[in-house]
C-alpha cells in the first residue's frame, strides 16, 4: 500500500545491440501502457555530451 516503483532507462544505451530498441523495459512499457496503475513519460531533450550524442545517433542510424 502507498508504494511505487520508478524505472529510468535510456533505450539508446544498451549492451546488446541485437535486441534493438525493443528491450526488457520496452516490453514492460508496451504491456502496461493504458493500465490505470501505470504511467510513462518520454523525455526528448538530451543532456549528453556531444560525443555521446554523436555515437547514439550513429548507432540509431541518424548520424
Number of C-alpha atoms within 10 A of each C-alpha: 3 3 4 7 5 6 6 6 10 10 14 15 12 13 7 9 11 9 10 12 17 12 14 11 15 12 12 11 14 11 10 13 13 11 8 7 8 11 11 10 6 7 6 6 6 9 8 10 8 10 9 13 15 14 14 17 13 11 14 12 8 9 10
